[in-house]
Amino acid sequence: MHNKVSIDATIATVNATTGVVTGVSAGTVTITYTLNNVCGSVIATKTLTVYALPDAGKISGDSLICIGQTVTLSETIPGGLWSISNANASISSSGLLSGIAAGKDTVRYTISDGTCTNRAIYVVTI
């Protein structure tokens, strides 16, 4: 008995054991699964579209701030949403970063095109 999964690996990869498909680049790909046993062969196919991630751009600004200090971070792609990973800092919708407690924090700037979402990440130290 022999089972086989085939896919265009320039568009996506598939884990033959779990069936998990991972996009590699934008495009359309057909996954073919062939099951061979003593009764013959059975072939199943599935066509998937892999969409390109939107460009989240880059974040710039001071990465070292003091508790109680504020700095404005800038993004290269407008229209995204700012967020922060924990409570060492806070960030406003305009990119105004405020230091709250000593430590590191991760700033995220998220862009979505309605199909896919991507993030720019910026580490700050307070």
Order of alpha helices (4+ residues) and beta strands (2+ residues): beta-beta-beta-beta-beta-beta-beta-beta-beta-beta-beta-beta-beta
